[in-house]
Amino acid sequence: MVSRAHYAGRITYITRRGQRLAAIVPVELAEAIERAEDASDVAAAREALDRIDAGDTPIALAELRSELGL
């Protein structure tokens, strides 16, 4: 399985009773996903800071949890 991911660049799914539970992916794909997630997080943080700079009031974590019922 690992060789197929590494050498052939193939995704191998691990299943139980026909349900996909996990996947073995080429490291390049995993790293690309991590980079995309990091870029998305940075964009969201910049957007939040821009809203604060524009005058929006930040919400305290406790208040947010209360509003969401958490």
PDB file of N, CA, C, O and CB in Angstrom:
ATOM      1  N   MET A   1       0.817  -1.193   0.000  1.00  0.00           N
ATOM      2  CA  MET A   1       0.000   0.000   0.000  1.00  0.00           C
ATOM      3  C   MET A   1       0.862   1.259   0.000  1.00  0.00           C
ATOM      4  O   MET A   1       0.628   2.178  -0.785  1.00  0.00           O
ATOM      5  CB  MET A   1      -0.930  -0.003   1.199  1.00  0.00           C
ATOM      6  N   VAL A   2       1.828   1.296   0.855  1.00  0.00           N
ATOM      7  CA  VAL A   2       2.684   2.476   0.947  1.00  0.00           C
ATOM      8  C   VAL A   2       3.458   2.663  -0.357  1.00  0.00           C
ATOM      9  O   VAL A   2       3.627   3.788  -0.826  1.00  0.00           O
ATOM     10  CB  VAL A   2       3.657   2.353   2.143  1.00  0.00           C
ATOM     11  N   SER A   3       3.916   1.586  -0.925  1.00  0.00           N
ATOM     12  CA  SER A   3       4.663   1.681  -2.186  1.00  0.00           C
ATOM     13  C   SER A   3       3.796   2.252  -3.295  1.00  0.00           C
ATOM     14  O   SER A   3       4.271   3.048  -4.104  1.00  0.00           O
ATOM     15  CB  SER A   3       5.197   0.306  -2.599  1.00  0.00           C
ATOM     16  N   ARG A   4       2.514   1.850  -3.342  1.00  0.00           N
ATOM     17  CA  ARG A   4       1.627   2.391  -4.384  1.00  0.00           C
ATOM     18  C   ARG A   4       1.471   3.898  -4.225  1.00  0.00           C
ATOM     19  O   ARG A   4       1.446   4.634  -5.212  1.00  0.00           O
ATOM     20  CB  ARG A   4       0.242   1.706  -4.332  1.00  0.00           C
ATOM     21  N   ALA A   5       1.367   4.347  -2.995  1.00  0.00           N
ATOM     22  CA  ALA A   5       1.240   5.788  -2.760  1.00  0.00           C
ATOM     23  C   ALA A   5       2.536   6.505  -3.121  1.00  0.00           C
ATOM     24  O   ALA A   5       2.527   7.551  -3.769  1.00  0.00           O
ATOM     25  CB  ALA A   5       0.869   6.068  -1.288  1.00  0.00           C
ATOM     26  N   HIS A   6       3.642   5.924  -2.692  1.00  0.00           N
ATOM     27  CA  HIS A   6       4.938   6.588  -2.892  1.00  0.00           C
ATOM     28  C   HIS A   6       5.396   6.555  -4.353  1.00  0.00           C
ATOM     29  O   HIS A   6       5.700   7.597  -4.935  1.00  0.00           O
ATOM     30  CB  HIS A   6       5.996   5.934  -2.014  1.00  0.00           C
ATOM     31  N   TYR A   7       5.444   5.390  -4.927  1.00  0.00           N
ATOM     32  CA  TYR A   7       6.023   5.257  -6.258  1.00  0.00           C
ATOM     33  C   TYR A   7       5.035   5.539  -7.388  1.00  0.00           C
ATOM     34  O   TYR A   7       5.397   6.146  -8.396  1.00  0.00           O
ATOM     35  CB  TYR A   7       6.579   3.882  -6.422  1.00  0.00           C
ATOM     36  N   ALA A   8       3.796   5.101  -7.219  1.00  0.00           N
ATOM     37  CA  ALA A   8       2.817   5.267  -8.298  1.00  0.00           C
ATOM     38  C   ALA A   8       1.964   6.523  -8.116  1.00  0.00           C
ATOM     39  O   ALA A   8       1.226   6.909  -9.022  1.00  0.00           O
ATOM     40  CB  ALA A   8       1.915   4.042  -8.375  1.00  0.00           C
ATOM     41  N   GLY A   9       2.064   7.159  -6.951  1.00  0.00           N
ATOM     42  CA  GLY A   9       1.278   8.357  -6.714  1.00  0.00           C
ATOM     43  C   GLY A   9      -0.199   8.078  -6.576  1.00  0.00           C
ATOM     44  O   GLY A   9      -1.026   8.940  -6.873  1.00  0.00           O
ATOM     45  N   ARG A  10      -0.545   6.872  -6.125  1.00  0.00           N
ATOM     46  CA  ARG A  10      -1.948   6.471  -6.039  1.00  0.00           C
ATOM     47  C   ARG A  10      -2.470   6.597  -4.617  1.00  0.00           C
ATOM     48  O   ARG A  10      -1.734   6.416  -3.647  1.00  0.00           O
ATOM     49  CB  ARG A  10      -2.124   5.038  -6.534  1.00  0.00           C
ATOM     50  N   ILE A  11      -3.749   6.910  -4.517  1.00  0.00           N
ATOM     51  CA  ILE A  11      -4.437   6.938  -3.236  1.00  0.00           C
ATOM     52  C   ILE A  11      -4.994   5.541  -2.969  1.00  0.00           C
ATOM     53  O   ILE A  11      -5.621   4.937  -3.839  1.00  0.00           O
ATOM     54  CB  ILE A  11      -5.573   8.019  -3.223  1.00  0.00           C
ATOM     55  N   THR A  12      -4.762   5.037  -1.763  1.00  0.00           N
ATOM     56  CA  THR A  12      -5.288   3.739  -1.361  1.00  0.00           C
ATOM     57  C   THR A  12      -6.234   3.962  -0.187  1.00  0.00           C
ATOM     58  O   THR A  12      -5.849   4.535   0.831  1.00  0.00           O
ATOM     59  CB  THR A  12      -4.135   2.743  -0.983  1.00  0.00           C
ATOM     60  N   TYR A  13      -7.473   3.504  -0.338  1.00  0.00           N
ATOM     61  CA  TYR A  13      -8.460   3.669   0.716  1.00  0.00           C
ATOM     62  C   TYR A  13      -8.487   2.445   1.617  1.00  0.00           C
ATOM     63  O   TYR A  13      -8.407   1.310   1.147  1.00  0.00           O
ATOM     64  CB  TYR A  13      -9.844   3.923   0.121  1.00  0.00           C
ATOM     65  N   ILE A  14      -8.598   2.684   2.892  1.00  0.00           N
ATOM     66  CA  ILE A  14      -8.759   1.618   3.875  1.00  0.00           C
ATOM     67  C   ILE A  14     -10.238   1.583   4.220  1.00  0.00           C
ATOM     68  O   ILE A  14     -10.826   2.597   4.597  1.00  0.00           O
ATOM     69  CB  ILE A  14      -7.857   1.845   5.163  1.00  0.00           C
ATOM     70  N   THR A  15     -10.833   0.397   4.086  1.00  0.00           N
ATOM     71  CA  THR A  15     -12.277   0.290   4.278  1.00  0.00           C
ATOM     72  C   THR A  15     -12.626  -0.735   5.345  1.00  0.00           C
ATOM     73  O   THR A  15     -11.837  -1.618   5.685  1.00  0.00           O
ATOM     74  CB  THR A  15     -12.956  -0.076   2.969  1.00  0.00           C
ATOM     75  N   ARG A  16     -13.828  -0.583   5.853  1.00  0.00           N
ATOM     76  CA  ARG A  16     -14.409  -1.587   6.743  1.00  0.00           C
ATOM     77  C   ARG A  16     -15.858  -1.742   6.316  1.00  0.00           C
ATOM     78  O   ARG A  16     -16.628  -0.782   6.327  1.00  0.00           O
ATOM     79  CB  ARG A  16     -14.287  -1.178   8.275  1.00  0.00           C
ATOM     80  N   ARG A  17     -16.217  -2.955   5.942  1.00  0.00           N
ATOM     81  CA  ARG A  17     -17.572  -3.255   5.482  1.00  0.00           C
ATOM     82  C   ARG A  17     -18.006  -2.332   4.342  1.00  0.00           C
ATOM     83  O   ARG A  17     -19.159  -1.906   4.278  1.00  0.00           O
ATOM     84  CB  ARG A  17     -18.554  -3.141   6.640  1.00  0.00           C
ATOM     85  N   GLY A  18     -17.078  -2.036   3.460  1.00  0.00           N
ATOM     86  CA  GLY A  18     -17.375  -1.228   2.291  1.00  0.00           C
ATOM     87  C   GLY A  18     -17.363   0.272   2.529  1.00  0.00           C
ATOM     88  O   GLY A  18     -17.560   1.044   1.590  1.00  0.00           O
ATOM     89  N   GLN A  19     -17.139   0.698   3.754  1.00  0.00           N
ATOM     90  CA  GLN A  19     -17.091   2.128   4.079  1.00  0.00           C
ATOM     91  C   GLN A  19     -15.633   2.600   4.110  1.00  0.00           C
ATOM     92  O   GLN A  19     -14.788   1.956   4.731  1.00  0.00           O
ATOM     93  CB  GLN A  19     -17.789   2.409   5.449  1.00  0.00           C
ATOM     94  N   ARG A  20     -15.345   3.696   3.460  1.00  0.00           N
ATOM     95  CA  ARG A  20     -13.999   4.270   3.507  1.00  0.00           C
ATOM     96  C   ARG A  20     -13.771   4.890   4.883  1.00  0.00           C
ATOM     97  O   ARG A  20     -14.556   5.720   5.342  1.00  0.00           O
ATOM     98  CB  ARG A  20     -13.801   5.334   2.380  1.00  0.00           C
ATOM     99  N   LEU A  21     -12.691   4.477   5.529  1.00  0.00           N
ATOM    100  CA  LEU A  21     -12.361   4.979   6.858  1.00  0.00           C
ATOM    101  C   LEU A  21     -11.151   5.898   6.855  1.00  0.00           C
ATOM    102  O   LEU A  21     -11.075   6.840   7.644  1.00  0.00           O
ATOM    103  CB  LEU A  21     -12.115   3.830   7.792  1.00  0.00           C
ATOM    104  N   ALA A  22     -10.221   5.625   5.980  1.00  0.00           N
ATOM    105  CA  ALA A  22      -8.973   6.387   5.936  1.00  0.00           C
ATOM    106  C   ALA A  22      -8.362   6.201   4.548  1.00  0.00           C
ATOM    107  O   ALA A  22      -8.834   5.409   3.732  1.00  0.00           O
ATOM    108  CB  ALA A  22      -7.974   5.927   7.069  1.00  0.00           C
ATOM    109  N   ALA A  23      -7.300   6.958   4.316  1.00  0.00           N
ATOM    110  CA  ALA A  23      -6.624   6.841   3.027  1.00  0.00           C
ATOM    111  C   ALA A  23      -5.124   6.990   3.217  1.00  0.00           C
ATOM    112  O   ALA A  23      -4.656   7.755   4.060  1.00  0.00           O
ATOM    113  CB  ALA A  23      -7.150   7.895   2.031  1.00  0.00           C
ATOM    114  N   ILE A  24      -4.398   6.254   2.425  1.00  0.00           N
ATOM    115  CA  ILE A  24      -2.951   6.420   2.333  1.00  0.00           C
ATOM    116  C   ILE A  24      -2.719   7.196   1.044  1.00  0.00           C
ATOM    117  O   ILE A  24      -3.084   6.750  -0.044  1.00  0.00           O
ATOM    118  CB  ILE A  24      -2.171   5.020   2.345  1.00  0.00           C
ATOM    119  N   VAL A  25      -2.108   8.361   1.187  1.00  0.00           N
ATOM    120  CA  VAL A  25      -1.939   9.250   0.032  1.00  0.00           C
ATOM    121  C   VAL A  25      -0.465   9.553  -0.167  1.00  0.00           C
ATOM    122  O   VAL A  25       0.326   9.457   0.771  1.00  0.00           O
ATOM    123  CB  VAL A  25      -2.740  10.563   0.216  1.00  0.00           C
ATOM    124  N   PRO A  26      -0.096   9.917  -1.385  1.00  0.00           N
ATOM    125  CA  PRO A  26       1.284  10.336  -1.612  1.00  0.00           C
ATOM    126  C   PRO A  26       1.599  11.560  -0.744  1.00  0.00           C
ATOM    127  O   PRO A  26       0.740  12.419  -0.548  1.00  0.00           O
ATOM    128  CB  PRO A  26       1.524  10.653  -3.118  1.00  0.00           C
ATOM    129  N   VAL A  27       2.798  11.636  -0.240  1.00  0.00           N
ATOM    130  CA  VAL A  27       3.184  12.727   0.652  1.00  0.00           C
ATOM    131  C   VAL A  27       3.016  14.080  -0.035  1.00  0.00           C
ATOM    132  O   VAL A  27       2.675  15.064   0.621  1.00  0.00           O
ATOM    133  CB  VAL A  27       4.633  12.547   1.119  1.00  0.00           C
ATOM    134  N   GLU A  28       3.246  14.141  -1.324  1.00  0.00           N
ATOM    135  CA  GLU A  28       3.094  15.410  -2.044  1.00  0.00           C
ATOM    136  C   GLU A  28       1.654  15.912  -1.955  1.00  0.00           C
ATOM    137  O   GLU A  28       1.426  17.113  -1.814  1.00  0.00           O
ATOM    138  CB  GLU A  28       3.509  15.248  -3.519  1.00  0.00           C
ATOM    139  N   LEU A  29       0.689  15.007  -2.036  1.00  0.00           N
ATOM    140  CA  LEU A  29      -0.716  15.382  -1.933  1.00  0.00           C
ATOM    141  C   LEU A  29      -1.043  15.862  -0.527  1.00  0.00           C
ATOM    142  O   LEU A  29      -1.719  16.877  -0.358  1.00  0.00           O
ATOM    143  CB  LEU A  29      -1.615  14.203  -2.314  1.00  0.00           C
ATOM    144  N   ALA A  30      -0.571  15.142   0.479  1.00  0.00           N
ATOM    145  CA  ALA A  30      -0.805  15.546   1.867  1.00  0.00           C
ATOM    146  C   ALA A  30      -0.213  16.927   2.132  1.00  0.00           C
ATOM    147  O   ALA A  30      -0.845  17.759   2.783  1.00  0.00           O
ATOM    148  CB  ALA A  30      -0.204  14.514   2.840  1.00  0.00           C
ATOM    149  N   GLU A  31       0.974  17.169   1.641  1.00  0.00           N
ATOM    150  CA  GLU A  31       1.620  18.469   1.836  1.00  0.00           C
ATOM    151  C   GLU A  31       0.873  19.578   1.101  1.00  0.00           C
ATOM    152  O   GLU A  31       0.766  20.693   1.611  1.00  0.00           O
ATOM    153  CB  GLU A  31       3.074  18.416   1.363  1.00  0.00           C
ATOM    154  N   ALA A  32       0.357  19.287  -0.088  1.00  0.00           N
ATOM    155  CA  ALA A  32      -0.412  20.278  -0.839  1.00  0.00           C
ATOM    156  C   ALA A  32      -1.700  20.624  -0.099  1.00  0.00           C
ATOM    157  O   ALA A  32      -2.107  21.786  -0.061  1.00  0.00           O
ATOM    158  CB  ALA A  32      -0.732  19.758  -2.253  1.00  0.00           C
ATOM    159  N   ILE A  33      -2.335  19.621   0.483  1.00  0.00           N
ATOM    160  CA  ILE A  33      -3.551  19.871   1.268  1.00  0.00           C
ATOM    161  C   ILE A  33      -3.226  20.738   2.471  1.00  0.00           C
ATOM    162  O   ILE A  33      -3.968  21.670   2.781  1.00  0.00           O
ATOM    163  CB  ILE A  33      -4.196  18.541   1.725  1.00  0.00           C
ATOM    164  N   GLU A  34      -2.120  20.444   3.158  1.00  0.00           N
ATOM    165  CA  GLU A  34      -1.721  21.250   4.313  1.00  0.00           C
ATOM    166  C   GLU A  34      -1.444  22.692   3.908  1.00  0.00           C
ATOM    167  O   GLU A  34      -1.827  23.618   4.622  1.00  0.00           O
ATOM    168  CB  GLU A  34      -0.481  20.647   4.984  1.00  0.00           C
ATOM    169  N   ARG A  35      -0.782  22.895   2.769  1.00  0.00           N
ATOM    170  CA  ARG A  35      -0.502  24.261   2.302  1.00  0.00           C
ATOM    171  C   ARG A  35      -1.799  24.999   2.000  1.00  0.00           C
ATOM    172  O   ARG A  35      -1.934  26.177   2.331  1.00  0.00           O
ATOM    173  CB  ARG A  35       0.398  24.236   1.045  1.00  0.00           C
ATOM    174  N   ALA A  36      -2.750  24.318   1.378  1.00  0.00           N
ATOM    175  CA  ALA A  36      -4.033  24.943   1.058  1.00  0.00           C
ATOM    176  C   ALA A  36      -4.792  25.313   2.333  1.00  0.00           C
ATOM    177  O   ALA A  36      -5.390  26.386   2.415  1.00  0.00           O
ATOM    178  CB  ALA A  36      -4.885  24.003   0.188  1.00  0.00           C
ATOM    179  N   GLU A  37      -4.766  24.420   3.326  1.00  0.00           N
ATOM    180  CA  GLU A  37      -5.424  24.721   4.598  1.00  0.00           C
ATOM    181  C   GLU A  37      -4.755  25.901   5.289  1.00  0.00           C
ATOM    182  O   GLU A  37      -5.438  26.766   5.839  1.00  0.00           O
ATOM    183  CB  GLU A  37      -5.407  23.493   5.517  1.00  0.00           C
ATOM    184  N   ASP A  38      -3.432  25.944   5.267  1.00  0.00           N
ATOM    185  CA  ASP A  38      -2.699  27.065   5.875  1.00  0.00           C
ATOM    186  C   ASP A  38      -3.062  28.379   5.182  1.00  0.00           C
ATOM    187  O   ASP A  38      -3.287  29.391   5.845  1.00  0.00           O
ATOM    188  CB  ASP A  38      -1.169  26.823   5.796  1.00  0.00           C
ATOM    189  N   ALA A  39      -3.118  28.363   3.866  1.00  0.00           N
ATOM    190  CA  ALA A  39      -3.456  29.577   3.115  1.00  0.00           C
ATOM    191  C   ALA A  39      -4.876  30.030   3.436  1.00  0.00           C
ATOM    192  O   ALA A  39      -5.140  31.226   3.557  1.00  0.00           O
ATOM    193  CB  ALA A  39      -3.306  29.336   1.600  1.00  0.00           C
ATOM    194  N   SER A  40      -5.778  29.081   3.572  1.00  0.00           N
ATOM    195  CA  SER A  40      -7.157  29.409   3.926  1.00  0.00           C
ATOM    196  C   SER A  40      -7.236  30.021   5.318  1.00  0.00           C
ATOM    197  O   SER A  40      -7.980  30.979   5.534  1.00  0.00           O
ATOM    198  CB  SER A  40      -8.038  28.162   3.851  1.00  0.00           C
ATOM    199  N   ASP A  41      -6.476  29.476   6.261  1.00  0.00           N
ATOM    200  CA  ASP A  41      -6.455  30.012   7.629  1.00  0.00           C
ATOM    201  C   ASP A  41      -5.905  31.435   7.647  1.00  0.00           C
ATOM    202  O   ASP A  41      -6.442  32.304   8.334  1.00  0.00           O
ATOM    203  CB  ASP A  41      -5.611  29.109   8.550  1.00  0.00           C
ATOM    204  N   VAL A  42      -4.838  31.671   6.894  1.00  0.00           N
ATOM    205  CA  VAL A  42      -4.241  33.008   6.834  1.00  0.00           C
ATOM    206  C   VAL A  42      -5.243  33.990   6.228  1.00  0.00           C
ATOM    207  O   VAL A  42      -5.392  35.106   6.726  1.00  0.00           O
ATOM    208  CB  VAL A  42      -2.923  32.992   6.004  1.00  0.00           C
ATOM    209  N   ALA A  43      -5.923  33.589   5.171  1.00  0.00           N
ATOM    210  CA  ALA A  43      -6.912  34.473   4.535  1.00  0.00           C
ATOM    211  C   ALA A  43      -8.045  34.802   5.499  1.00  0.00           C
ATOM    212  O   ALA A  43      -8.497  35.945   5.556  1.00  0.00           O
ATOM    213  CB  ALA A  43      -7.480  33.822   3.259  1.00  0.00           C
ATOM    214  N   ALA A  44      -8.507  33.811   6.255  1.00  0.00           N
ATOM    215  CA  ALA A  44      -9.584  34.045   7.222  1.00  0.00           C
ATOM    216  C   ALA A  44      -9.127  34.988   8.327  1.00  0.00           C
ATOM    217  O   ALA A  44      -9.890  35.854   8.755  1.00  0.00           O
ATOM    218  CB  ALA A  44     -10.063  32.718   7.828  1.00  0.00           C
ATOM    219  N   ALA A  45      -7.904  34.832   8.789  1.00  0.00           N
ATOM    220  CA  ALA A  45      -7.376  35.707   9.836  1.00  0.00           C
ATOM    221  C   ALA A  45      -7.237  37.137   9.312  1.00  0.00           C
ATOM    222  O   ALA A  45      -7.562  38.093  10.017  1.00  0.00           O
ATOM    223  CB  ALA A  45      -6.012  35.185  10.346  1.00  0.00           C
ATOM    224  N   ARG A  46      -6.759  37.282   8.087  1.00  0.00           N
ATOM    225  CA  ARG A  46      -6.624  38.629   7.494  1.00  0.00           C
ATOM    226  C   ARG A  46      -7.994  39.292   7.351  1.00  0.00           C
ATOM    227  O   ARG A  46      -8.154  40.480   7.628  1.00  0.00           O
ATOM    228  CB  ARG A  46      -5.925  38.550   6.107  1.00  0.00           C
ATOM    229  N   GLU A  47      -8.974  38.505   6.916  1.00  0.00           N
ATOM    230  CA  GLU A  47     -10.326  39.029   6.765  1.00  0.00           C
ATOM    231  C   GLU A  47     -10.881  39.494   8.111  1.00  0.00           C
ATOM    232  O   GLU A  47     -11.501  40.553   8.196  1.00  0.00           O
ATOM    233  CB  GLU A  47     -11.246  37.967   6.148  1.00  0.00           C
ATOM    234  N   ALA A  48     -10.658  38.706   9.157  1.00  0.00           N
ATOM    235  CA  ALA A  48     -11.131  39.082  10.493  1.00  0.00           C
ATOM    236  C   ALA A  48     -10.451  40.361  10.959  1.00  0.00           C
ATOM    237  O   ALA A  48     -11.109  41.243  11.511  1.00  0.00           O
ATOM    238  CB  ALA A  48     -10.873  37.946  11.501  1.00  0.00           C
ATOM    239  N   LEU A  49      -9.155  40.475  10.746  1.00  0.00           N
ATOM    240  CA  LEU A  49      -8.432  41.690  11.138  1.00  0.00           C
ATOM    241  C   LEU A  49      -8.906  42.907  10.342  1.00  0.00           C
ATOM    242  O   LEU A  49      -9.008  44.009  10.882  1.00  0.00           O
ATOM    243  CB  LEU A  49      -6.924  41.495  10.943  1.00  0.00           C
ATOM    244  N   ASP A  50      -9.193  42.700   9.064  1.00  0.00           N
ATOM    245  CA  ASP A  50      -9.712  43.798   8.242  1.00  0.00           C
ATOM    246  C   ASP A  50     -11.071  44.271   8.757  1.00  0.00           C
ATOM    247  O   ASP A  50     -11.350  45.470   8.771  1.00  0.00           O
ATOM    248  CB  ASP A  50      -9.829  43.359   6.770  1.00  0.00           C
ATOM    249  N   ARG A  51     -11.919  43.325   9.183  1.00  0.00           N
ATOM    250  CA  ARG A  51     -13.231  43.697   9.730  1.00  0.00           C
ATOM    251  C   ARG A  51     -13.074  44.488  11.019  1.00  0.00           C
ATOM    252  O   ARG A  51     -13.807  45.447  11.258  1.00  0.00           O
ATOM    253  CB  ARG A  51     -14.088  42.444   9.982  1.00  0.00           C
ATOM    254  N   ILE A  52     -12.118  44.085  11.850  1.00  0.00           N
ATOM    255  CA  ILE A  52     -11.862  44.825  13.098  1.00  0.00           C
ATOM    256  C   ILE A  52     -11.362  46.225  12.766  1.00  0.00           C
ATOM    257  O   ILE A  52     -11.808  47.204  13.364  1.00  0.00           O
ATOM    258  CB  ILE A  52     -10.827  44.075  13.993  1.00  0.00           C
ATOM    259  N   ASP A  53     -10.432  46.323  11.811  1.00  0.00           N
ATOM    260  CA  ASP A  53      -9.920  47.633  11.395  1.00  0.00           C
ATOM    261  C   ASP A  53     -11.036  48.521  10.846  1.00  0.00           C
ATOM    262  O   ASP A  53     -10.981  49.745  10.965  1.00  0.00           O
ATOM    263  CB  ASP A  53      -8.821  47.464  10.338  1.00  0.00           C
ATOM    264  N   ALA A  54     -12.058  47.890  10.238  1.00  0.00           N
ATOM    265  CA  ALA A  54     -13.173  48.636   9.663  1.00  0.00           C
ATOM    266  C   ALA A  54     -14.214  49.034  10.716  1.00  0.00           C
ATOM    267  O   ALA A  54     -15.178  49.738  10.416  1.00  0.00           O
ATOM    268  CB  ALA A  54     -13.836  47.811   8.574  1.00  0.00           C
ATOM    269  N   GLY A  55     -14.001  48.571  11.953  1.00  0.00           N
ATOM    270  CA  GLY A  55     -14.902  48.989  13.020  1.00  0.00           C
ATOM    271  C   GLY A  55     -15.748  47.900  13.634  1.00  0.00           C
ATOM    272  O   GLY A  55     -16.447  48.155  14.616  1.00  0.00           O
ATOM    273  N   ASP A  56     -15.713  46.705  13.098  1.00  0.00           N
ATOM    274  CA  ASP A  56     -16.458  45.605  13.717  1.00  0.00           C
ATOM    275  C   ASP A  56     -15.903  45.328  15.107  1.00  0.00           C
ATOM    276  O   ASP A  56     -14.704  45.466  15.347  1.00  0.00           O
ATOM    277  CB  ASP A  56     -16.391  44.327  12.841  1.00  0.00           C
ATOM    278  N   THR A  57     -16.777  44.941  16.005  1.00  0.00           N
ATOM    279  CA  THR A  57     -16.365  44.628  17.368  1.00  0.00           C
ATOM    280  C   THR A  57     -16.145  43.126  17.492  1.00  0.00           C
ATOM    281  O   THR A  57     -17.032  42.342  17.155  1.00  0.00           O
ATOM    282  CB  THR A  57     -17.422  45.117  18.396  1.00  0.00           C
ATOM    283  N   PRO A  58     -14.982  42.720  17.967  1.00  0.00           N
ATOM    284  CA  PRO A  58     -14.741  41.287  18.165  1.00  0.00           C
ATOM    285  C   PRO A  58     -15.700  40.718  19.217  1.00  0.00           C
ATOM    286  O   PRO A  58     -16.159  41.436  20.105  1.00  0.00           O
ATOM    287  CB  PRO A  58     -13.274  41.040  18.590  1.00  0.00           C
ATOM    288  N   ILE A  59     -15.990  39.442  19.105  1.00  0.00           N
ATOM    289  CA  ILE A  59     -16.851  38.747  20.057  1.00  0.00           C
ATOM    290  C   ILE A  59     -15.968  37.874  20.939  1.00  0.00           C
ATOM    291  O   ILE A  59     -15.101  37.154  20.443  1.00  0.00           O
ATOM    292  CB  ILE A  59     -17.946  37.891  19.325  1.00  0.00           C
ATOM    293  N   ALA A  60     -16.189  37.940  22.238  1.00  0.00           N
ATOM    294  CA  ALA A  60     -15.436  37.100  23.168  1.00  0.00           C
ATOM    295  C   ALA A  60     -15.795  35.635  22.932  1.00  0.00           C
ATOM    296  O   ALA A  60     -16.933  35.321  22.582  1.00  0.00           O
ATOM    297  CB  ALA A  60     -15.723  37.507  24.642  1.00  0.00           C
ATOM    298  N   LEU A  61     -14.835  34.747  23.122  1.00  0.00           N
ATOM    299  CA  LEU A  61     -15.054  33.328  22.910  1.00  0.00           C
ATOM    300  C   LEU A  61     -16.211  32.812  23.757  1.00  0.00           C
ATOM    301  O   LEU A  61     -17.038  32.041  23.270  1.00  0.00           O
ATOM    302  CB  LEU A  61     -13.789  32.551  23.223  1.00  0.00           C
ATOM    303  N   ALA A  62     -16.274  33.229  25.016  1.00  0.00           N
ATOM    304  CA  ALA A  62     -17.362  32.776  25.898  1.00  0.00           C
ATOM    305  C   ALA A  62     -18.718  33.198  25.345  1.00  0.00           C
ATOM    306  O   ALA A  62     -19.680  32.433  25.404  1.00  0.00           O
ATOM    307  CB  ALA A  62     -17.175  33.339  27.323  1.00  0.00           C
ATOM    308  N   GLU A  63     -18.796  34.411  24.809  1.00  0.00           N
ATOM    309  CA  GLU A  63     -20.052  34.891  24.233  1.00  0.00           C
ATOM    310  C   GLU A  63     -20.427  34.082  22.989  1.00  0.00           C
ATOM    311  O   GLU A  63     -21.589  33.722  22.804  1.00  0.00           O
ATOM    312  CB  GLU A  63     -19.944  36.386  23.881  1.00  0.00           C
ATOM    313  N   LEU A  64     -19.447  33.804  22.151  1.00  0.00           N
ATOM    314  CA  LEU A  64     -19.694  33.007  20.951  1.00  0.00           C
ATOM    315  C   LEU A  64     -20.190  31.622  21.319  1.00  0.00           C
ATOM    316  O   LEU A  64     -21.151  31.126  20.730  1.00  0.00           O
ATOM    317  CB  LEU A  64     -18.425  32.904  20.101  1.00  0.00           C
ATOM    318  N   ARG A  65     -19.546  30.999  22.281  1.00  0.00           N
ATOM    319  CA  ARG A  65     -19.977  29.667  22.722  1.00  0.00           C
ATOM    320  C   ARG A  65     -21.416  29.704  23.218  1.00  0.00           C
ATOM    321  O   ARG A  65     -22.207  28.808  22.922  1.00  0.00           O
ATOM    322  CB  ARG A  65     -19.049  29.134  23.831  1.00  0.00           C
ATOM    323  N   SER A  66     -21.748  30.740  23.968  1.00  0.00           N
ATOM    324  CA  SER A  66     -23.102  30.877  24.486  1.00  0.00           C
ATOM    325  C   SER A  66     -24.104  31.020  23.345  1.00  0.00           C
ATOM    326  O   SER A  66     -25.152  30.374  23.347  1.00  0.00           O
ATOM    327  CB  SER A  66     -23.195  32.080  25.430  1.00  0.00           C
ATOM    328  N   GLU A  67     -23.779  31.869  22.370  1.00  0.00           N
ATOM    329  CA  GLU A  67     -24.665  32.063  21.217  1.00  0.00           C
ATOM    330  C   GLU A  67     -24.868  30.775  20.425  1.00  0.00           C
ATOM    331  O   GLU A  67     -25.953  30.526  19.900  1.00  0.00           O
ATOM    332  CB  GLU A  67     -24.102  33.142  20.302  1.00  0.00           C
ATOM    333  N   LEU A  68     -23.819  29.961  20.345  1.00  0.00           N
ATOM    334  CA  LEU A  68     -23.894  28.705  19.589  1.00  0.00           C
ATOM    335  C   LEU A  68     -24.411  27.545  20.424  1.00  0.00           C
ATOM    336  O   LEU A  68     -24.617  26.447  19.907  1.00  0.00           O
ATOM    337  CB  LEU A  68     -22.534  28.354  19.035  1.00  0.00           C
ATOM    338  N   GLY A  69     -24.620  27.784  21.709  1.00  0.00           N
ATOM    339  CA  GLY A  69     -25.113  26.728  22.585  1.00  0.00           C
ATOM    340  C   GLY A  69     -24.079  25.662  22.888  1.00  0.00           C
ATOM    341  O   GLY A  69     -24.413  24.489  23.051  1.00  0.00           O
ATOM    342  N   LEU A  70     -22.843  26.065  22.962  1.00  0.00           N
ATOM    343  CA  LEU A  70     -21.765  25.106  23.227  1.00  0.00           C
ATOM    344  C   LEU A  70     -21.334  25.150  24.672  1.00  0.00           C
ATOM    345  O   LEU A  70     -20.437  24.408  25.071  1.00  0.00           O
ATOM    346  CB  LEU A  70     -20.572  25.378  22.327  1.00  0.00           C
TER     347      LEU A  70
END
